[in-house]
Amino acid sequence: MTPRSPLTFARAALPALALVLAACNSQEAAAPAPVRPVLSVIAEARSEQSLSVAGTVQPQVRTDLSFRVLGRIIARDVRVGDLVAKDQLMAALDPTQLELAVRAARANLASAQAQFANALSTEARQRSLLESRTASEATFESAEQAREAAQASVTRAEASLAKAQEQLGYAQIKAEYDGVVTATGAEVGQVVSPGVPVVTVARPDLRDAVVDIPEWVGDQLRIGTPFDVTLQVNPDLKVKGAIREIAPQADQATRTLRVRIALQDPPVPFRLGTTVTATVTAKAQARIELPRSALLERDGKTMVWIIDPATSTVALREVTIGPRSEQTIAVLSGLEAGARVVTAGVNSLSAGQKVRIEEGPRA
């Protein structure tokens, strides 16, 4: 018997090896795809929502006080946090130039009054001469006109003195009402122009919570809408409030409306500048809100994965979205209430893929 070479045995074994590999590949192809576990929520349409927004306590009445004349500050007797009474002197300019202007105006008035007295005497004398026919009508009329001019000069000098005295009064800043100093804008020795804020005073008894409300909620609010306002450092401390002012236009960048909520008898801890949380229950058009992680952006479209409860497979659904928050986004159309939506791993799924539902909260 002729011995066979190793190469001959290898050639004979190749067909059998091919059959074994084909069988293995067939078994692998027939193996089912792994079921992917996913987090999901059931979409719910909500028409009433409790909204909480952060804000700060601010005064209802705040006044920026400034000098109405140019000058150098020689006194500023208040600091931030000081309580002031009505008509209390808070700051003053160097009055030297203004006092000189008052003295000059008084001197001008005295001169005008003397000239008027002289003109009045001349007019009386010319009238007497005219009556005795020793003076002409023209001479009397000239004296009469001189008296009228002198009288006008007195009136003008009186106005100049009043203006100079008024300007001198502008060299002082006094409190318009009882309040607290919330800001200062200039220091002693500084030369300030008219209108530059030097001291800001606020009424501490009238306070607002100032918040920025999303535009879609702001459309539902009205003057007088009630709010609950709590301190962020102490949420147990709560006061009632009501809207007293709504901005007529939304901020172009944030699409929010500035709202001022008048606080009702706020206790001492609600100090000016304190951070608060204002809560309101707002009714809006029924809509669905989903976690932002549920959205899939593809080809310029916004979509979500919907789970078919009968087959446990996923399918893409295009949706129209609305206002966003930090955690959620509103779905305006394309999704019905009751649908189960995948909320995590949306970029790792494919259409028709089987999934295992991990129960999650309702949207």
HUQUIZI-V321850 format. One record per residue. N is the residue number from 0. RES is the residue in one letter. SS is DSSP state (helix for helix, strand for strand, loop for the rest). BURIAL is 1 if it has 16 or more other ideal C-beta (glycine too) atoms within 10 Angstrom, else 0. Layout:
n->N res->RES ss->SS burial->BURIAL
n->N res->RES ss->SS burial->BURIAL
//
This chain:
n->0 res->M ss->loop burial->0
n->1 res->T ss->loop burial->0
n->2 res->P ss->loop burial->0
n->3 res->R ss->loop burial->0
n->4 res->S ss->loop burial->0
n->5 res->P ss->helix burial->0
n->6 res->L ss->helix burial->0
n->7 res->T ss->helix burial->0
n->8 res->F ss->helix burial->0
n->9 res->A ss->helix burial->0
n->10 res->R ss->helix burial->0
n->11 res->A ss->helix burial->0
n->12 res->A ss->helix burial->0
n->13 res->L ss->helix burial->0
n->14 res->P ss->helix burial->0
n->15 res->A ss->helix burial->0
n->16 res->L ss->helix burial->0
n->17 res->A ss->helix burial->0
n->18 res->L ss->helix burial->0
n->19 res->V ss->helix burial->0
n->20 res->L ss->helix burial->0
n->21 res->A ss->helix burial->0
n->22 res->A ss->helix burial->0
n->23 res->C ss->helix burial->0
n->24 res->N ss->helix burial->0
n->25 res->S ss->helix burial->0
n->26 res->Q ss->helix burial->0
n->27 res->E ss->helix burial->0
n->28 res->A ss->helix burial->0
n->29 res->A ss->helix burial->0
n->30 res->A ss->loop burial->0
n->31 res->P ss->loop burial->0
n->32 res->A ss->loop burial->0
n->33 res->P ss->loop burial->0
n->34 res->V ss->loop burial->0
n->35 res->R ss->strand burial->0
n->36 res->P ss->strand burial->0
n->37 res->V ss->strand burial->1
n->38 res->L ss->strand burial->1
n->39 res->S ss->strand burial->1
n->40 res->V ss->strand burial->1
n->41 res->I ss->strand burial->0
n->42 res->A ss->loop burial->1
n->43 res->E ss->loop burial->0
n->44 res->A ss->strand burial->0
n->45 res->R ss->strand burial->1
n->46 res->S ss->strand burial->0
n->47 res->E ss->strand burial->0
n->48 res->Q ss->strand burial->0
n->49 res->S ss->strand burial->0
n->50 res->L ss->strand burial->1
n->51 res->S ss->strand burial->0
n->52 res->V ss->strand burial->1
n->53 res->A ss->strand burial->0
n->54 res->G ss->strand burial->1
n->55 res->T ss->strand burial->0
n->56 res->V ss->strand burial->1
n->57 res->Q ss->strand burial->1
n->58 res->P ss->strand burial->1
n->59 res->Q ss->loop burial->0
n->60 res->V ss->loop burial->0
n->61 res->R ss->strand burial->1
n->62 res->T ss->strand burial->1
n->63 res->D ss->strand burial->0
n->64 res->L ss->strand burial->1
n->65 res->S ss->strand burial->1
n->66 res->F ss->loop burial->1
n->67 res->R ss->loop burial->0
n->68 res->V ss->loop burial->1
n->69 res->L ss->loop burial->0
n->70 res->G ss->strand burial->1
n->71 res->R ss->strand burial->0
n->72 res->I ss->strand burial->1
n->73 res->I ss->strand burial->0
n->74 res->A ss->strand burial->0
n->75 res->R ss->strand burial->1
n->76 res->D ss->loop burial->0
n->77 res->V ss->loop burial->1
n->78 res->R ss->loop burial->0
n->79 res->V ss->loop burial->0
n->80 res->G ss->loop burial->0
n->81 res->D ss->loop burial->1
n->82 res->L ss->strand burial->0
n->83 res->V ss->strand burial->1
n->84 res->A ss->loop burial->0
n->85 res->K ss->loop burial->0
n->86 res->D ss->loop burial->0
n->87 res->Q ss->loop burial->1
n->88 res->L ss->strand burial->0
n->89 res->M ss->strand burial->1
n->90 res->A ss->strand burial->1
n->91 res->A ss->strand burial->1
n->92 res->L ss->strand burial->1
n->93 res->D ss->loop burial->0
n->94 res->P ss->loop burial->1
n->95 res->T ss->helix burial->0
n->96 res->Q ss->helix burial->0
n->97 res->L ss->helix burial->1
n->98 res->E ss->helix burial->0
n->99 res->L ss->helix burial->0
n->100 res->A ss->helix burial->1
n->101 res->V ss->helix burial->1
n->102 res->R ss->helix burial->0
n->103 res->A ss->helix burial->0
n->104 res->A ss->helix burial->1
n->105 res->R ss->helix burial->0
n->106 res->A ss->helix burial->0
n->107 res->N ss->helix burial->1
n->108 res->L ss->helix burial->1
n->109 res->A ss->helix burial->0
n->110 res->S ss->helix burial->0
n->111 res->A ss->helix burial->1
n->112 res->Q ss->helix burial->1
n->113 res->A ss->helix burial->0
n->114 res->Q ss->helix burial->1
n->115 res->F ss->helix burial->1
n->116 res->A ss->helix burial->0
n->117 res->N ss->helix burial->0
n->118 res->A ss->helix burial->1
n->119 res->L ss->helix burial->0
n->120 res->S ss->helix burial->0
n->121 res->T ss->helix burial->1
n->122 res->E ss->helix burial->1
n->123 res->A ss->helix burial->0
n->124 res->R ss->helix burial->0
n->125 res->Q ss->helix burial->1
n->126 res->R ss->helix burial->0
n->127 res->S ss->helix burial->0
n->128 res->L ss->helix burial->0
n->129 res->L ss->helix burial->1
n->130 res->E ss->helix burial->0
n->131 res->S ss->loop burial->0
n->132 res->R ss->loop burial->0
n->133 res->T ss->loop burial->0
n->134 res->A ss->loop burial->1
n->135 res->S ss->loop burial->0
n->136 res->E ss->helix burial->0
n->137 res->A ss->helix burial->0
n->138 res->T ss->helix burial->0
n->139 res->F ss->helix burial->1
n->140 res->E ss->helix burial->0
n->141 res->S ss->helix burial->0
n->142 res->A ss->helix burial->1
n->143 res->E ss->helix burial->0
n->144 res->Q ss->helix burial->0
n->145 res->A ss->helix burial->1
n->146 res->R ss->helix burial->1
n->147 res->E ss->helix burial->0
n->148 res->A ss->helix burial->0
n->149 res->A ss->helix burial->1
n->150 res->Q ss->helix burial->1
n->151 res->A ss->helix burial->0
n->152 res->S ss->helix burial->1
n->153 res->V ss->helix burial->1
n->154 res->T ss->helix burial->0
n->155 res->R ss->helix burial->0
n->156 res->A ss->helix burial->1
n->157 res->E ss->helix burial->0
n->158 res->A ss->helix burial->0
n->159 res->S ss->helix burial->1
n->160 res->L ss->helix burial->1
n->161 res->A ss->helix burial->0
n->162 res->K ss->helix burial->0
n->163 res->A ss->helix burial->1
n->164 res->Q ss->helix burial->0
n->165 res->E ss->helix burial->0
n->166 res->Q ss->helix burial->1
n->167 res->L ss->helix burial->1
n->168 res->G ss->helix burial->0
n->169 res->Y ss->loop burial->1
n->170 res->A ss->loop burial->1
n->171 res->Q ss->strand burial->0
n->172 res->I ss->strand burial->1
n->173 res->K ss->strand burial->1
n->174 res->A ss->loop burial->1
n->175 res->E ss->loop burial->0
n->176 res->Y ss->loop burial->0
n->177 res->D ss->loop burial->0
n->178 res->G ss->strand burial->1
n->179 res->V ss->strand burial->1
n->180 res->V ss->strand burial->1
n->181 res->T ss->strand burial->1
n->182 res->A ss->strand burial->0
n->183 res->T ss->strand burial->1
n->184 res->G ss->loop burial->0
n->185 res->A ss->loop burial->1
n->186 res->E ss->loop burial->0
n->187 res->V ss->loop burial->0
n->188 res->G ss->loop burial->0
n->189 res->Q ss->loop burial->0
n->190 res->V ss->strand burial->0
n->191 res->V ss->strand burial->1
n->192 res->S ss->loop burial->0
n->193 res->P ss->loop burial->0
n->194 res->G ss->loop burial->0
n->195 res->V ss->loop burial->0
n->196 res->P ss->strand burial->0
n->197 res->V ss->strand burial->1
n->198 res->V ss->strand burial->1
n->199 res->T ss->strand burial->1
n->200 res->V ss->strand burial->1
n->201 res->A ss->strand burial->1
n->202 res->R ss->loop burial->1
n->203 res->P ss->loop burial->1
n->204 res->D ss->loop burial->0
n->205 res->L ss->loop burial->0
n->206 res->R ss->strand burial->1
n->207 res->D ss->strand burial->1
n->208 res->A ss->strand burial->1
n->209 res->V ss->strand burial->1
n->210 res->V ss->strand burial->1
n->211 res->D ss->strand burial->1
n->212 res->I ss->strand burial->1
n->213 res->P ss->strand burial->1
n->214 res->E ss->helix burial->0
n->215 res->W ss->helix burial->1
n->216 res->V ss->helix burial->1
n->217 res->G ss->helix burial->1
n->218 res->D ss->loop burial->0
n->219 res->Q ss->loop burial->0
n->220 res->L ss->loop burial->1
n->221 res->R ss->loop burial->0
n->222 res->I ss->loop burial->0
n->223 res->G ss->loop burial->0
n->224 res->T ss->loop burial->1
n->225 res->P ss->strand burial->0
n->226 res->F ss->strand burial->1
n->227 res->D ss->strand burial->1
n->228 res->V ss->strand burial->1
n->229 res->T ss->strand burial->1
n->230 res->L ss->strand burial->1
n->231 res->Q ss->loop burial->0
n->232 res->V ss->loop burial->0
n->233 res->N ss->loop burial->0
n->234 res->P ss->loop burial->0
n->235 res->D ss->loop burial->0
n->236 res->L ss->loop burial->0
n->237 res->K ss->strand burial->0
n->238 res->V ss->strand burial->1
n->239 res->K ss->strand burial->0
n->240 res->G ss->strand burial->1
n->241 res->A ss->strand burial->0
n->242 res->I ss->strand burial->1
n->243 res->R ss->strand burial->0
n->244 res->E ss->strand burial->0
n->245 res->I ss->strand burial->1
n->246 res->A ss->loop burial->0
n->247 res->P ss->loop burial->0
n->248 res->Q ss->loop burial->0
n->249 res->A ss->loop burial->1
n->250 res->D ss->loop burial->0
n->251 res->Q ss->loop burial->0
n->252 res->A ss->loop burial->0
n->253 res->T ss->loop burial->0
n->254 res->R ss->loop burial->0
n->255 res->T ss->strand burial->1
n->256 res->L ss->strand burial->1
n->257 res->R ss->strand burial->1
n->258 res->V ss->strand burial->1
n->259 res->R ss->strand burial->1
n->260 res->I ss->strand burial->1
n->261 res->A ss->strand burial->1
n->262 res->L ss->strand burial->1
n->263 res->Q ss->loop burial->0
n->264 res->D ss->loop burial->0
n->265 res->P ss->loop burial->1
n->266 res->P ss->loop burial->0
n->267 res->V ss->loop burial->0
n->268 res->P ss->loop burial->0
n->269 res->F ss->loop burial->1
n->270 res->R ss->loop burial->0
n->271 res->L ss->loop burial->1
n->272 res->G ss->loop burial->0
n->273 res->T ss->loop burial->1
n->274 res->T ss->strand burial->0
n->275 res->V ss->strand burial->1
n->276 res->T ss->strand burial->1
n->277 res->A ss->strand burial->1
n->278 res->T ss->strand burial->0
n->279 res->V ss->strand burial->1
n->280 res->T ss->strand burial->0
n->281 res->A ss->strand burial->1
n->282 res->K ss->strand burial->0
n->283 res->A ss->strand burial->1
n->284 res->Q ss->strand burial->0
n->285 res->A ss->strand burial->0
n->286 res->R ss->strand burial->1
n->287 res->I ss->strand burial->1
n->288 res->E ss->strand burial->1
n->289 res->L ss->strand burial->1
n->290 res->P ss->strand burial->1
n->291 res->R ss->helix burial->0
n->292 res->S ss->helix burial->0
n->293 res->A ss->helix burial->1
n->294 res->L ss->loop burial->1
n->295 res->L ss->strand burial->1
n->296 res->E ss->strand burial->0
n->297 res->R ss->strand burial->0
n->298 res->D ss->loop burial->0
n->299 res->G ss->loop burial->0
n->300 res->K ss->strand burial->0
n->301 res->T ss->strand burial->0
n->302 res->M ss->strand burial->1
n->303 res->V ss->strand burial->1
n->304 res->W ss->strand burial->1
n->305 res->I ss->strand burial->1
n->306 res->I ss->strand burial->1
n->307 res->D ss->strand burial->0
n->308 res->P ss->loop burial->0
n->309 res->A ss->loop burial->0
n->310 res->T ss->loop burial->0
n->311 res->S ss->loop burial->0
n->312 res->T ss->strand burial->0
n->313 res->V ss->strand burial->1
n->314 res->A ss->strand burial->0
n->315 res->L ss->strand burial->1
n->316 res->R ss->strand burial->1
n->317 res->E ss->strand burial->0
n->318 res->V ss->loop burial->1
n->319 res->T ss->strand burial->0
n->320 res->I ss->strand burial->1
n->321 res->G ss->strand burial->0
n->322 res->P ss->strand burial->1
n->323 res->R ss->strand burial->0
n->324 res->S ss->loop burial->0
n->325 res->E ss->loop burial->0
n->326 res->Q ss->loop burial->0
n->327 res->T ss->strand burial->1
n->328 res->I ss->strand burial->1
n->329 res->A ss->strand burial->1
n->330 res->V ss->strand burial->1
n->331 res->L ss->strand burial->0
n->332 res->S ss->strand burial->0
n->333 res->G ss->loop burial->0
n->334 res->L ss->loop burial->1
n->335 res->E ss->loop burial->0
n->336 res->A ss->loop burial->0
n->337 res->G ss->loop burial->0
n->338 res->A ss->loop burial->1
n->339 res->R ss->strand burial->1
n->340 res->V ss->strand burial->1
n->341 res->V ss->strand burial->1
n->342 res->T ss->loop burial->1
n->343 res->A ss->loop burial->0
n->344 res->G ss->loop burial->0
n->345 res->V ss->helix burial->1
n->346 res->N ss->helix burial->0
n->347 res->S ss->helix burial->0
n->348 res->L ss->loop burial->1
n->349 res->S ss->loop burial->0
n->350 res->A ss->loop burial->0
n->351 res->G ss->loop burial->0
n->352 res->Q ss->loop burial->1
n->353 res->K ss->strand burial->0
n->354 res->V ss->strand burial->1
n->355 res->R ss->strand burial->0
n->356 res->I ss->strand burial->0
n->357 res->E ss->strand burial->0
n->358 res->E ss->loop burial->0
n->359 res->G ss->loop burial->1
n->360 res->P ss->loop burial->0
n->361 res->R ss->loop burial->0
n->362 res->A ss->loop burial->1
//
